Amino acid sequence: AIGIQPYQWTFFLARGDTFISMNQPDNALNDYQTAIDLNPRYAEGYAALARVYNALGNRDRARNYELMARGVEEKLARGLLVKAFLREVIEELDDEAIVDALEARLEDWFENHG
């Protein structure tokens, strides 16, 4: 079917599901990504990628695609994840003044750069 209608994103999504059932996550990733490329507005493609990345242990990419499945644009999703990570690192510091200064700089940077 894909050979006859190569731009039908639903075929790629279905074949990705088949690859998952055959324990071939790399092939599934390729097909899910193709489905998203063909129809970037279909949330299930992003959710499928999130499930595969989560199963492969790549939690950061999984969270990114989970946010995108909920309609958050990719740049914002990545920014939110980076911001959360940096806040965790900053909170480990012992000096409250440094923590406050770094958090303020972080907020300023994200306001200006997204």
DABEL-V223455 format. One record per backbone hydrogen bond with DSSP energy under -1.0 kcal/mol. NH is the residue of the N-H (numbers start at 1). CO is the residue of the C=O. Records with the same first field share a line. If there is no record, write none. Layout:
# DABEL-V223455
NH=CO + CO
This chain:
# DABEL-V223455
5=1
8=5
9=7
11=8
13=9
14=10
15=11
16=12
17=13
18=14
19=15
20=16
21=17
22=18
23=20
24=19
28=24
29=25
30=26
31=27
32=28
33=29
34=30
35=31
36=32
37=33
38=34
39=35
42=39
45=42
47=43
48=44
49=45
50=46
51=47
52=48
53=49
54=50
55=51
56=52
57=54
58=53
59=57
62=58
63=59
64=60
65=61
66=62
67=63
68=64
69=65
71=68
72=67
77=73
78=74
79=75
80=76
81=77
82=78
83=79
84=80
85=81
86=82
87=83
88=84
89=85
90=86
91=87
92=89
93=90
99=95
100=96
101=97
102=98
103=99
104=100
105=101
106=102
107=103
108=104
109=105
110=106
111=107
112=108
113=109
114=110
